[in-house]
C-alpha cells in the first residue's frame, strides 16, 4: 500500500475539444491547443515533488500515450461521464488501493507550475486524516485544484460555478476549507477572453502553450480583436494609465 497523494487528471476525448473557443479558433486549432495544454499540465504534475503518482482518466489514445510518457497510470472507467464522473472514477480507483489523498486538476491550466502544485500540497494539513484544500479559478467560479484526504471525504461536483459550492460541501462535512489562490493554476482556458488573459499573465511566459499561440498566429489575431492592457510598470514620475482603459474584464 502506498499511502500518498495521487494527482487525478481527467482528459475527455479530444475530438471537438474546447467548443467555447469556436468564435476564435477553428476545429483543428482547438484540437491542437487542447493537446499542447494537456501535455504541459501533465509535465507540470509529473515534475512536482510530493505526489505519490499520477492517474489519467481518459479514453483518448493520444492522451493515454502522453500519460505513459510521464509514467502515469491510465483509467478508462468513467472517462465518458464528464469531469465530475471522471474524477469520481479516479477516486474509486484510489480508494480501492487505500491511498491517502487525491489532487484533482484539469488539463486546461497550462500556466500552472510544479511549485504551485507543491504549494497546494504544502497547504494541505489534514486534521485526524481528514482535509480539504482548494485552489480556485481566476474568476472564483471554477475549482482548478482540489485536494482531498481521504479521496472521498467531500462529494465533488464540477461545473461552471463549483468553487463556492465546494466550500459549502466541505463545511457540511465538518471541514474548514484551506484556500490557496495561485495565479498559474487559476488561469483555466475556456473562452476567448481567457486566452487574452493568459497572454497577459506573467506566469504564461516560457510555457509551450504561449509559444504555440504565438507561432500559430492566434496570439496576434487575439490582440487585434481584444487589445490588451499595458502591463509595463510606469516609470517613476510618470502618471499611471487611467484605470480600466483597454481592459478585458469579465463584465
N, C-alpha and C positions, 0 to 999 in steps of 0.2 A: 504493500500500500504506500503510495506517495501522498502525503497529507497537504501538499502545497496548493497554491492558487494557479489555476489554469485560465488562460485567455480563450474566449469563445468568439469567433468571427463568423457571422452568417454572411454567405455570399449567394445571392439568388442567381439563376441562370441569366447570362448577360445579354441574350437576345432581347432587343427592345429596352435596354437599360436606360435609366435616367430620363424618363419621358418628360419630366417637368423642365428639362433643358431644351426641349424641342423648339421653342421660339428662337433660339440662338444657334443650336447645333444640329447637324444632320444626323441620321441614324448611325452612320459609320463613325462620325466624330464622337457621339455619345458612347458608343461601344468602346472606342479606343481610350477615351477619357476614363471610363469605368475601370478598364484594365490597368491603366497607369496608376490610378488611385489605390486600387486594391493591392497591387504589388507593393506599393510604397508603404501602406499600412501594415501589410504582412512583415516586411523587412523591419519596420519600426518595432513591432511587437517582438519579433524574434531577437532583436538586439537589446531589448530591455532586460535589465538584471532583476532577479527576484521572482520570475514566473517559473512554475514547475513544468509548464508545457503550453502548447497552443493547439486548439481544436478548431477546425474549419468545418462549418456545416454547409454543404453545397452538393449540388448535382452537376455543376458546371465542370466540364472536363479540363478547361484551361485553369480554372481556379484550383481544382484538385492537383494539377501539376505544379502550380505555384506553391501550394501547401506542402507538397513533397519536397520542393526545392529548399524550403526553410526548416524542414524536419517536423512539420506539423502533422497531426492526425486529421483524418477526414471522416466525418459522419454524414451519411446521406439521409438518415431518418429525419423527417420534419423539414427538409430543405425546401419544400414547396408550400409550407404553411405560413409564409410571411416572416417578417423579422422576429416577431414575438414567438411564433411556433418554432423557428429555428433555434432561438436562444433556449427555449424550454427543452428542445431535443438535446442541446448541449448540456443543460443542467441534468437531465436524466442520465446521460452517459457518465457525468462526473459523480453523481450520487451513487450509481451502481458500483463505482470503483472507490467510493468513500474518500473523495478528495475534499480538502478543507474549504476551498473557496473558488469563486468564478468571477472573472472580469469580462463583461460583455462590451464589445466595441464594434462600430460599423466599419464598412470598408470605404467610406467617402470622407475621411478626415485626414487628407494627405499632409497637412501641416503638423500633425502630431509628431512628437519626438520620443525617443526612448527615455529621456529624462522626465518627460511628462508622465509617461506610463509608470515610471518608478516613483514619481511624486504621488500618484493615486495609491500605489501600494504602500508607500510610507505613511500616508494619511490614515490608512485603514488600521484601526486599533479595536478589534472586537472585544467586547466585554463578555466573559464566560463563553467565548467561542462564537458569539453572535455579533454581526456587524453589517452596516450598510454605508457605502461610500459612493458618491456620485459626482461626476464632472458634467455640468450642463452644456448645452449648445449655446452659441453666442447670442441667440435671441431668447434664451431661457425658456424655450419651448420643448426642445428635444433632450433626450438623455444619452449623451455621447460616450460616456464610460460609466458603467455601473458595476461595482464590486460588492459581492455578497459572500458572507460566510455564516453558516453553510450555504451552498449554492441555491437552496430553495427557501432561505429564511424570509424573503419578502416576495409576494407574487408580482411578476413584471408584466407590463403591457405597454409596448412601444407604439409610437404614432407621432403625429404632428404636434401634439400637446401632451407629452408624457412626463415632463420634468416635475411639475408640482404634484400631479397625481402620484408619482413615485415617492415623493417626500411624504405625502399623506399616508400612503400604503405602509411605508416603513414605520411611521409613528403608530399606526394602528397595530402593528406587530410588536410594539413596545420598544422600538429602536429610535434613537435620535440620529438622523442622517448626518454624515460628515460630508460637507460640500466643498469641492476642490475646483474652483474656476481656473481653467488652463487655456490660454489663447489658441494653441495649436489643436488640441482635442476639440475645442469649442467650434472650430470652423468646419462644419459639415457643408457639403456642396450638393444642393438640390435644385436651386433656381439660378437663373442668370445673375440676379443680384448677389447671390452667394459667390459666384465666380468673380464678380467685381470686387467684393470684399476680400476674397482670397488674394487677388493680385495686389491689393494694398497692404496686406498683412505682413509685418516684418518676418514672422515665422515661416512664410512661404518661400523666402529666399533660400536657394540651394536645394529645393525639392525637385525631384524629377517631374512632378506634375506641373510646376511652374515652367520648367524648361520645355515641356511638351506643349503647353499652351502658347508659349512664345513661338516655338518652331512651327507650329501648325497654323499660325496666323490668327488664332482665336483671341489671343490677348489683345492684339491690335484692333481687331473687329469690335471687341467689347469696349475698349477705351473710346473708340469713335462713337459708339452708341451711348455709353454711360461715362462721361468724363469723371475721372477720379479726383478726389481732393489732393492738394499738395501736402504731403506728409513731412516735408523737409522742415526741421525746426527753424523758426525765424532767426535772423542774425540779430545780435544784441543791438538795441536801439531802434530796430525796425518794428513797425506795427504788425501785429498778427493779422491774418486774413479774417474777414468777418465770419462769425460763427454760422455754420450751416451752409456756406457757399459751396456749391458743387458736390454736396454730399450724396450718399447713397443709402439713406435711412430706409428702414422697412416700413415706414408710414405709421 
